[in-house]
Amino acid sequence: MKKKTIVHIIYNLGRGGAETMLIAVLKELQEYNNILITLNCDNHFGKDLPCSKYICLNVKNIPFLPFYRFKLRRLIKENNADVVHTHLFWPTFLARLSVPKKIPLITTIHAFIATSVEYKNWYIRWLDKISYRFRKNIIIAVANGALTDYFSFLHLKPFRSYALYTFVDTRIFSLPDSGPQLNDDGFKLVSVGALRIQKNHTYLIKAFRLLKNENIELHIYGEGPLQSDLQQQIDDDPVKVILKGEVNNIQQLLGEYDLFAMSSTFEGFSLGVLEAMALQRTLLLSDIRSFREQCEDTAVYFDLNDPVDFTIKLKQLIADKNKQVALAKKGRIRALENFTLEHHMKGLRSIYNETLNPY
């Protein structure tokens, strides 16, 4: 039987959570003919992509995006798409203008949009609301809270919608159930995430100014537009924070650290946190809705309005190794029981099957 064709559309292939998730999914969807389309040609995953065909629209300027609807519509027709699946706002906006109504359109929402920096722009909210009303489509959100948030924040009535959690691939992020390998030569923290506003690394730098006299060090993995600004903050008032850049083997590095920290102001369902959970790292996280849904009582949460709160809770964890071990084990169990690639693929295949075979 001829394979059904799914056209997947995302902004680019930078090393973010949405992009990493999509590439992992494509590796599993061998029963479909997968066409991958990006708006921008930035690619951190190399040329050997897990798809039948990769196409970059090479959009030069977002204000001209609507003019690309004719090219996208032609590509969808030429590739005999049975389903189109988009990720992130601009690809979704373009698809809503382009995909014929006879072809099912699915969108994955990767964030709690009410707290998203992007959605603070009135025109983003307006374009999303208007385009959804123009072309109602199936919505998948990476968390229950994110799904509720999307429709309530935009005052939209759902057409068809699902919550489908982000996942961690335990074939890559796997450890024996033996607890963290705690360091004797000082305490080392790690944070993973693109150097962007939402990750709020400035908060961590401020907190580490209060820890100058402590034998505690933070390593931040990731690249992004704020790299030079963050390095300047570190250099202006030297603190024990090191920007480590982007790496492809974070699964081999996380085990070297005592604790995983993240200070995001908003998230969808953090892949970095899931990876740390699977590798049994103790979690110290900002007190935001998505982290609470993701980790429940397996993490310690700090107040984003008060860097002192971070230092207090960090020192409490350092002084209590039994609590570190207990939280880390509990977090790993939660990840393995709820947020694996197998869980995600089962749900996604069910959605695709229901979409392609509605009766």
Secondary structure as the mmCIF struct_conf table of DSSP 4:
data_model
#
loop_
_struct_conf.conf_type_id
_struct_conf.id
_struct_conf.beg_label_comp_id
_struct_conf.beg_label_asym_id
_struct_conf.beg_label_seq_id
_struct_conf.end_label_comp_id
_struct_conf.end_label_asym_id
_struct_conf.end_label_seq_id
HELX_LH_PP_P HELX_LH_PP_P1 LYS A 2 LYS A 4
STRN STRN1 THR A 5 ILE A 10
BEND BEND1 TYR A 11 TYR A 11
STRN STRN2 LEU A 13 LEU A 13
BEND BEND2 ARG A 15 GLY A 16
HELX_RH_AL_P HELX_RH_AL_P1 GLY A 17 GLU A 28
TURN_TY1_P TURN_TY1_P1 GLN A 30 GLU A 31
BEND BEND3 TYR A 32 TYR A 32
STRN STRN3 ASN A 33 THR A 38
BEND BEND4 LEU A 39 ASN A 40
STRN STRN4 ASN A 43 ASN A 43
BEND BEND5 HIS A 44 PHE A 45
BEND BEND6 LYS A 47 LYS A 47
BEND BEND7 PRO A 50 SER A 52
STRN STRN5 LYS A 53 CYS A 56
HELX_RH_3T_P HELX_RH_3T_P1 ILE A 62 TYR A 68
HELX_RH_AL_P HELX_RH_AL_P2 ARG A 69 GLU A 78
TURN_TY1_P TURN_TY1_P2 ASN A 79 ASN A 80
BEND BEND8 ASP A 82 ASP A 82
STRN STRN6 VAL A 83 HIS A 87
BEND BEND9 LEU A 88 LEU A 88
HELX_RH_AL_P HELX_RH_AL_P3 PHE A 89 SER A 98
BEND BEND10 VAL A 99 VAL A 99
TURN_TY1_P TURN_TY1_P3 LYS A 101 LYS A 102
BEND BEND11 ILE A 103 ILE A 103
STRN STRN7 LEU A 105 ILE A 109
BEND BEND12 ALA A 111 ALA A 111
HELX_RH_3T_P HELX_RH_3T_P2 ILE A 113 THR A 115
BEND BEND13 VAL A 117 VAL A 117
HELX_RH_3T_P HELX_RH_3T_P3 GLU A 118 LYS A 120
BEND BEND14 ASN A 121 ASN A 121
HELX_RH_AL_P HELX_RH_AL_P4 TRP A 122 PHE A 134
BEND BEND15 ARG A 135 ARG A 135
STRN STRN8 ILE A 138 ALA A 141
BEND BEND16 VAL A 142 ALA A 143
HELX_RH_AL_P HELX_RH_AL_P5 ASN A 144 LEU A 154
TURN_TY1_P TURN_TY1_P4 HIS A 155 HIS A 155
BEND BEND17 PHE A 159 PHE A 159
STRN STRN9 ARG A 160 ALA A 163
STRN STRN10 VAL A 168 VAL A 168
TURN_TY1_P TURN_TY1_P5 THR A 170 ILE A 172
BEND BEND18 PHE A 173 PHE A 173
BEND BEND19 ASP A 177 SER A 178
BEND BEND20 ASP A 184 GLY A 186
STRN STRN11 PHE A 187 VAL A 192
BEND BEND21 GLY A 193 GLY A 193
BEND BEND22 LEU A 195 ARG A 196
HELX_RH_3T_P HELX_RH_3T_P4 ILE A 197 LYS A 199
HELX_RH_AL_P HELX_RH_AL_P6 HIS A 201 ARG A 209
TURN_TY1_P TURN_TY1_P6 LEU A 210 ASN A 213
BEND BEND23 GLU A 214 ASN A 215
STRN STRN12 ILE A 216 TYR A 221
TURN_TY1_P TURN_TY1_P7 PRO A 225 LEU A 226
HELX_RH_AL_P HELX_RH_AL_P7 GLN A 227 ASP A 236
TURN_TY1_P TURN_TY1_P8 ASP A 237 PRO A 238
BEND BEND24 LYS A 240 LYS A 240
STRN STRN13 VAL A 241 GLY A 245
BEND BEND25 ASN A 248 ASN A 248
HELX_RH_AL_P HELX_RH_AL_P8 ILE A 250 LEU A 253
HELX_RH_3T_P HELX_RH_3T_P5 LEU A 254 GLU A 256
BEND BEND26 ASP A 258 ASP A 258
STRN STRN14 LEU A 259 MET A 262
BEND BEND27 THR A 265 THR A 265
BEND BEND28 GLY A 268 PHE A 269
HELX_RH_AL_P HELX_RH_AL_P9 LEU A 271 ALA A 278
TURN_TY1_P TURN_TY1_P9 LEU A 279 GLN A 280
STRN STRN15 THR A 282 SER A 286
HELX_RH_AL_P HELX_RH_AL_P10 ARG A 289 CYS A 295
HELX_RH_3T_P HELX_RH_3T_P6 GLU A 296 THR A 298
BEND BEND29 ALA A 299 ALA A 299
STRN STRN16 VAL A 300 PHE A 302
TURN_TY1_P TURN_TY1_P10 LEU A 304 ASN A 305
HELX_RH_AL_P HELX_RH_AL_P11 PRO A 307 ALA A 319
HELX_RH_AL_P HELX_RH_AL_P12 LYS A 321 ASN A 338
STRN STRN17 THR A 340 THR A 340
HELX_RH_AL_P HELX_RH_AL_P13 LEU A 341 LEU A 356
#
